[in-house]
Amino acid sequence: MPSDKLDKSCFSDSLSAKVATLMFRKDLLSQSLNMVITTAKAGFTVVEMEVNAKMLNGFGICHGGVITTLADSAFAFACNSRNELSVASSVSIEFLNSAAKGDVLVATAEEVMLKSRLGLYEVRVVNQRSEMVALATCRSYKLQGRHVIDDDYRGDI
């Protein structure tokens, strides 16, 4: 899937747009789950995904791992939005409501704190009825001197 799943009209600055575009182009998992980045700016992203039949667990509801992946992707785009290569050091998620086939989940990742090499982010996942599905707290660790755009990273982080 090409990077046409990016709604670049909602990007507030060119650096965040470039970072999100490059990251999404290389993120085959987010692409395979039909995620769409609708907003990208410094320390903030919104990513949407519609729940399909392949995302359901044995109880017929959206698998928690899929919801976690959505939250983690939104977090990744937010914490790297300034082109300073950052990785997750922890993700904690609380599932508050289930999601069903056809639900559109929206993950909003927002920077809470960025200090030196450490970042703290909150990711809220809601459905199309604005009901909270999950709440994630994520910590990032900045790899000093590394950049998303200028480094030709291939997973050798």
C-alpha positions in Angstrom: 0.0 0.0 0.0 1.4 3.4 -0.9 1.6 6.4 1.3 -1.6 7.8 -0.2 -3.2 6.9 3.2 -1.9 10.2 4.4 -4.3 13.1 4.5 -1.6 15.7 4.1 -4.1 18.6 4.1 -4.3 18.2 7.9 -0.6 18.5 8.5 0.3 21.7 10.2 4.0 21.9 9.3 6.2 20.5 6.6 8.7 18.8 8.9 6.0 16.8 10.6 4.5 16.0 7.2 7.8 14.8 5.9 8.6 12.7 8.9 5.1 11.1 8.9 5.3 10.4 5.2 8.7 8.7 5.5 7.7 6.7 8.5 4.4 5.6 7.1 6.0 4.6 3.8 8.2 2.2 5.7 5.5 1.0 8.2 4.0 -2.0 6.5 2.0 -3.0 9.6 0.2 0.3 9.9 -0.5 0.1 6.1 -1.7 -3.4 6.3 -4.2 -2.4 9.0 -5.5 0.4 6.7 -4.5 3.2 9.1 -4.8 6.7 7.9 -2.8 9.6 9.4 -5.3 12.6 9.5 -3.3 15.1 11.5 0.4 15.4 12.1 2.2 18.3 13.9 4.9 18.7 16.5 4.1 16.3 19.4 0.7 15.5 18.1 -0.9 13.1 15.7 -4.3 11.6 14.9 -4.5 8.2 13.2 -7.8 6.5 12.1 -8.6 2.8 11.4 -11.8 0.9 10.5 -12.2 -2.4 12.3 -12.6 -5.2 9.8 -13.4 -8.9 10.3 -9.7 -9.9 10.3 -9.2 -7.8 13.4 -11.7 -9.6 15.5 -10.8 -12.0 18.3 -12.5 -15.2 19.3 -15.3 -13.3 21.0 -16.1 -11.2 17.9 -14.7 -8.0 19.2 -11.6 -6.1 18.1 -8.4 -7.8 19.3 -6.7 -5.8 22.0 -3.4 -6.2 20.1 -4.9 -4.3 17.2 -6.1 -1.5 19.4 -2.6 -1.4 21.0 -1.0 -1.3 17.6 -3.1 1.7 16.5 -2.2 3.5 19.7 1.5 2.7 19.3 1.5 3.9 15.7 -0.1 7.2 16.6 2.5 7.5 19.5 5.4 6.7 17.1 4.4 9.4 14.6 3.9 12.0 17.5 7.2 11.3 19.2 9.2 11.4 16.0 7.4 14.5 14.6 10.4 16.8 15.2 12.7 14.5 13.2 14.6 13.4 16.3 14.6 9.6 16.1 12.8 8.2 19.1 11.8 4.8 20.2 9.3 3.5 22.7 10.6 2.6 26.1 7.2 1.6 27.5 3.6 1.5 26.6 0.8 0.9 29.1 -2.8 0.6 27.9 -6.2 0.4 29.5 -9.1 -1.1 27.6 -12.2 0.8 28.5 -14.8 -0.4 25.9 -14.8 -2.9 23.2 -14.8 -2.2 19.5 -16.8 -4.1 16.8 -16.5 -4.7 13.1 -17.2 -1.5 11.3 -16.2 0.8 14.1 -13.9 3.6 13.1 -11.2 4.0 15.8 -9.4 7.3 16.2 -6.2 7.4 18.1 -5.0 10.9 19.2 -1.5 11.0 20.5 -0.5 14.1 22.4 2.8 15.0 24.0 2.6 15.5 27.8 6.2 16.1 28.5 9.5 16.3 26.5 12.6 16.7 28.5 16.1 16.0 27.3 16.0 12.5 25.8 12.7 11.4 27.4 9.1 12.0 26.3 5.7 11.2 27.8 2.7 10.8 25.6 -1.0 10.1 26.1 -3.0 8.3 23.4 -6.7 8.3 23.5 -8.6 5.8 21.3 -12.2 6.6 20.7 -14.8 5.2 18.3 -17.0 7.1 15.8 -19.5 7.8 18.7 -16.7 9.5 20.7 -16.8 6.7 23.2 -13.4 6.0 24.8 -12.1 2.6 23.8 -8.6 2.7 25.3 -6.2 5.0 27.0 -2.5 4.5 26.6 0.5 6.1 28.4 3.7 5.9 26.4 7.3 6.8 27.1 9.8 7.6 24.4 13.6 7.7 24.4 15.4 9.9 21.9 18.4 8.4 20.2 20.9 11.3 20.4 22.1 12.6 17.1 19.8 10.4 15.0 17.1 11.7 12.7 14.2 10.1 10.9 14.8 12.0 7.6 18.5 12.3 7.4 19.5 8.9 8.6 18.8 6.0 6.3 17.6 3.8 9.1 16.6 0.2 8.3 15.7 -1.2 11.6 19.2 -1.0 13.0 18.3 1.3 15.8 
